Amino acid sequence: MGGQVCKAIHCDEKGKVTNFLMNDKCAAGTGRGMEVISDLMQIPIAELGPRSFDVDVEPEAVSSICVVFAKSEALGS
């Protein structure tokens, strides 16, 4: 458990990761925020970067402190 994130990693008997879970309550700066927004927009996360170059007008800023706040702001827009 860290200051911003809680992760659970399940490994098999050989140490191979078989499952991975991460919270989204305090994950600013961990990458989880990008996953949440990607899911919200129904866009594969690998497409977010390339698509960002196609934006002509800068969108309104959303919370960079809290993923939950950012998701709420995005849903409210």
Backbone as a chain_set.jsonl record, in Angstrom:
{"seq": "MGGQVCKAIHCDEKGKVTNFLMNDKCAAGTGRGMEVISDLMQIPIAELGPRSFDVDVEPEAVSSICVVFAKSEALGS", "coords": {"N": [[0.853, -1.173, 0.0], [0.692, 2.085, -0.967], [1.178, 5.676, -0.882], [-0.434, 6.71, -2.859], [-1.548, 4.602, -4.197], [-2.854, 1.278, -4.4], [-1.968, -1.978, -5.001], [-2.598, -5.247, -6.242], [-1.067, -8.202, -6.95], [-1.104, -11.241, -8.553], [0.714, -14.181, -8.719], [1.87, -17.111, -10.458], [3.138, -20.408, -9.58], [5.671, -20.29, -10.671], [6.351, -17.697, -10.617], [5.296, -16.081, -12.569], [3.249, -13.386, -13.548], [-0.167, -13.567, -13.163], [-2.501, -12.239, -12.725], [-3.634, -8.894, -12.129], [-4.482, -6.179, -10.178], [-5.566, -2.843, -9.544], [-6.231, -0.02, -7.548], [-8.479, 2.816, -8.04], [-8.875, 5.086, -6.617], [-7.09, 6.931, -5.463], [-5.025, 7.616, -7.433], [-3.563, 9.432, -8.906], [-1.1, 10.308, -11.185], [-0.155, 7.742, -11.497], [-0.824, 6.451, -13.783], [-3.185, 5.125, -13.843], [-5.256, 6.895, -14.099], [-5.293, 7.53, -16.83], [-6.115, 5.087, -17.844], [-8.718, 4.951, -16.805], [-9.983, 7.159, -18.069], [-9.65, 6.371, -20.723], [-11.239, 4.038, -20.741], [-13.696, 5.241, -20.14], [-14.116, 6.814, -22.43], [-14.285, 4.832, -24.226], [-12.129, 4.036, -25.821], [-9.309, 2.341, -26.947], [-6.477, 2.246, -24.818], [-3.979, 2.44, -26.017], [-4.47, 4.021, -28.201], [-4.854, 6.59, -27.3], [-2.637, 8.421, -27.145], [-1.762, 8.786, -29.945], [-4.223, 9.826, -30.956], [-4.385, 12.216, -29.591], [-2.901, 14.015, -31.016], [-4.564, 14.778, -33.02], [-6.309, 16.668, -32.112], [-7.772, 19.792, -32.436], [-8.613, 21.967, -30.907], [-7.771, 22.847, -27.679], [-8.975, 20.922, -25.021], [-11.077, 21.544, -22.077], [-9.423, 21.712, -18.92], [-9.05, 18.948, -16.677], [-9.24, 17.454, -13.403], [-6.037, 16.889, -12.099], [-5.259, 15.787, -9.865], [-6.894, 13.884, -8.656], [-8.215, 10.855, -9.675], [-10.861, 10.046, -9.441], [-12.2, 12.51, -9.222], [-11.502, 13.581, -11.725], [-12.789, 11.787, -13.454], [-15.455, 12.272, -12.741], [-15.641, 14.956, -13.523], [-15.266, 14.681, -16.284], [-17.5, 13.163, -16.999], [-19.472, 14.982, -16.38], [-19.247, 16.898, -18.296]], "CA": [[0.0, 0.0, 0.0], [1.466, 3.309, -1.054], [0.446, 6.908, -0.618], [-1.379, 7.007, -3.925], [-2.033, 3.444, -4.935], [-2.85, -0.056, -3.795], [-1.913, -2.961, -6.075], [-2.593, -6.667, -5.883], [-0.487, -8.953, -8.068], [-1.139, -12.686, -8.327], [1.716, -14.886, -9.516], [1.787, -18.566, -10.381], [4.231, -21.03, -8.827], [6.946, -19.948, -11.298], [6.555, -16.261, -10.492], [4.68, -15.361, -13.687], [2.069, -12.628, -13.157], [-1.374, -14.125, -13.774], [-3.586, -11.276, -12.569], [-3.145, -7.636, -11.575], [-5.549, -5.23, -9.88], [-5.075, -1.588, -8.998], [-7.35, 0.853, -7.192], [-8.564, 4.064, -8.8], [-9.36, 6.119, -5.703], [-6.032, 7.937, -5.275], [-4.01, 7.103, -8.337], [-3.025, 10.485, -9.755], [0.315, 10.137, -11.479], [0.235, 6.34, -11.599], [-1.259, 5.905, -15.066], [-4.546, 4.605, -13.714], [-6.161, 7.922, -14.607], [-5.4, 7.378, -18.284], [-6.933, 3.894, -18.071], [-10.105, 5.303, -16.488], [-10.485, 8.022, -19.144], [-9.715, 5.523, -21.907], [-12.449, 3.216, -20.601], [-14.845, 6.138, -20.202], [-14.303, 7.227, -23.821], [-14.363, 3.596, -25.016], [-11.019, 4.085, -26.768], [-8.167, 1.588, -26.408], [-5.482, 3.157, -24.234], [-2.877, 2.607, -26.972], [-4.854, 5.027, -29.193], [-4.981, 7.928, -26.708], [-1.523, 9.274, -27.557], [-1.892, 9.201, -31.346], [-5.417, 10.655, -31.157], [-4.193, 13.539, -29.004], [-2.324, 14.886, -32.041], [-5.634, 15.174, -33.935], [-7.162, 17.656, -31.445], [-7.526, 21.147, -32.931], [-8.872, 22.918, -29.828], [-7.426, 22.271, -26.378], [-10.17, 20.745, -24.172], [-10.982, 22.089, -20.727], [-8.605, 20.902, -18.015], [-9.723, 18.161, -15.648], [-8.414, 17.266, -12.215], [-4.815, 16.093, -12.213], [-4.968, 15.384, -8.49], [-7.704, 12.743, -8.244], [-8.851, 10.161, -10.793], [-12.308, 10.064, -9.222], [-12.656, 13.85, -9.6], [-11.344, 13.718, -13.177], [-13.864, 11.018, -14.098], [-16.701, 13.015, -12.497], [-15.62, 16.149, -14.378], [-15.443, 14.246, -17.676], [-18.894, 12.739, -17.158], [-20.333, 16.147, -16.262], [-19.049, 17.812, -19.435]], "C": [[0.893, 1.229, 0.0], [0.603, 4.517, -0.754], [-0.617, 7.197, -1.65], [-2.013, 5.765, -4.521], [-1.964, 2.178, -4.088], [-2.911, -1.06, -4.949], [-1.976, -4.362, -5.495], [-2.115, -7.426, -7.117], [-0.496, -10.429, -7.701], [-0.138, -13.338, -9.275], [1.499, -16.388, -9.395], [3.021, -19.103, -9.653], [5.614, -20.732, -9.404], [7.241, -18.451, -11.234], [5.976, -15.441, -11.629], [3.411, -14.658, -13.195], [0.861, -13.189, -13.917], [-2.577, -13.195, -13.648], [-3.028, -10.045, -11.854], [-4.34, -6.716, -11.368], [-4.94, -3.983, -9.256], [-6.265, -0.703, -8.672], [-7.366, 2.087, -8.084], [-9.066, 5.205, -7.923], [-8.346, 7.229, -5.486], [-4.85, 7.535, -6.146], [-3.467, 8.165, -9.282], [-1.533, 10.245, -9.964], [0.755, 8.686, -11.633], [-0.117, 5.731, -12.944], [-2.676, 5.382, -15.017], [-5.551, 5.614, -14.244], [-6.362, 7.814, -16.105], [-6.243, 6.153, -18.632], [-8.415, 4.198, -17.843], [-10.703, 6.139, -17.615], [-10.614, 7.234, -20.446], [-10.966, 4.66, -21.881], [-13.698, 4.065, -20.754], [-15.159, 6.534, -21.646], [-14.45, 6.035, -24.766], [-13.352, 3.618, -26.17], [-9.89, 3.256, -26.179], [-7.068, 2.544, -25.947], [-4.32, 3.409, -25.195], [-3.19, 3.67, -28.027], [-4.909, 6.442, -28.621], [-3.877, 8.88, -27.164], [-1.64, 9.73, -28.993], [-3.102, 10.102, -31.595], [-5.23, 12.063, -30.602], [-3.594, 14.52, -30.009], [-3.365, 15.38, -33.032], [-6.542, 16.249, -33.349], [-6.778, 19.051, -31.925], [-7.672, 22.194, -31.832], [-8.592, 22.212, -28.512], [-8.692, 22.125, -25.531], [-9.965, 21.388, -22.804], [-10.165, 21.137, -19.858], [-9.501, 20.13, -17.049], [-8.738, 17.941, -14.508], [-7.195, 16.408, -12.504], [-4.412, 15.554, -10.844], [-5.67, 14.078, -8.154], [-8.423, 12.145, -9.446], [-10.368, 10.194, -10.653], [-12.876, 11.426, -9.611], [-12.574, 14.037, -11.115], [-12.462, 12.992, -13.909], [-15.195, 11.748, -13.928], [-16.768, 14.25, -13.385], [-15.866, 15.77, -15.836], [-16.884, 13.826, -17.934], [-19.849, 13.929, -17.129], [-20.258, 17.086, -17.443], [-20.003, 17.506, -20.561]], "O": [[1.749, 1.386, 0.871], [-0.572, 4.383, -0.411], [-1.607, 7.864, -1.347], [-2.957, 5.889, -5.301], [-1.131, 2.041, -3.192], [-3.815, -0.991, -5.782], [-1.473, -4.626, -4.402], [-2.695, -7.302, -8.196], [0.039, -10.823, -6.664], [-0.144, -13.078, -10.478], [1.013, -16.881, -8.377], [3.848, -18.329, -9.169], [6.62, -20.898, -8.715], [8.265, -17.995, -11.741], [6.146, -14.222, -11.655], [2.593, -15.265, -12.506], [0.867, -13.274, -15.145], [-3.558, -13.341, -14.377], [-2.077, -10.14, -11.078], [-5.125, -6.5, -12.291], [-3.94, -4.049, -8.541], [-7.217, -0.642, -9.45], [-6.399, 2.371, -8.792], [-9.621, 6.18, -8.429], [-8.74, 8.385, -5.335], [-3.795, 7.157, -5.636], [-2.961, 7.833, -10.354], [-0.798, 10.004, -9.006], [1.934, 8.428, -11.877], [0.262, 4.592, -13.216], [-3.307, 5.214, -16.06], [-6.589, 5.23, -14.782], [-7.476, 7.987, -16.6], [-6.999, 6.174, -19.604], [-9.267, 3.747, -18.609], [-11.811, 5.858, -18.071], [-11.58, 7.412, -21.188], [-11.675, 4.559, -22.882], [-14.651, 3.661, -21.42], [-16.324, 6.584, -22.041], [-14.707, 6.205, -25.958], [-13.663, 3.276, -27.311], [-9.54, 3.448, -25.014], [-6.772, 3.532, -26.618], [-3.738, 4.494, -25.18], [-2.277, 4.171, -28.683], [-5.002, 7.404, -29.383], [-4.156, 10.022, -27.53], [-1.62, 10.932, -29.258], [-3.008, 11.05, -32.374], [-5.852, 13.006, -31.091], [-3.764, 15.731, -29.865], [-3.094, 16.298, -33.805], [-7.464, 16.703, -34.028], [-5.617, 19.451, -31.838], [-6.948, 23.19, -31.818], [-9.104, 21.121, -28.257], [-9.414, 23.103, -25.34], [-8.846, 21.729, -22.42], [-10.207, 19.919, -20.036], [-10.568, 20.602, -16.658], [-7.545, 18.212, -14.644], [-7.308, 15.328, -13.086], [-3.354, 14.943, -10.691], [-5.109, 13.243, -7.444], [-9.152, 12.842, -10.151], [-11.079, 10.353, -11.645], [-13.92, 11.497, -10.259], [-13.49, 14.598, -11.717], [-13.021, 13.517, -14.872], [-15.979, 11.831, -14.874], [-17.822, 14.563, -13.939], [-16.597, 16.464, -16.543], [-17.426, 14.117, -19.0], [-20.902, 13.904, -17.766], [-21.099, 17.973, -17.59], [-19.975, 18.176, -21.594]]}, "num_chains": 1, "name": "protein.A"}
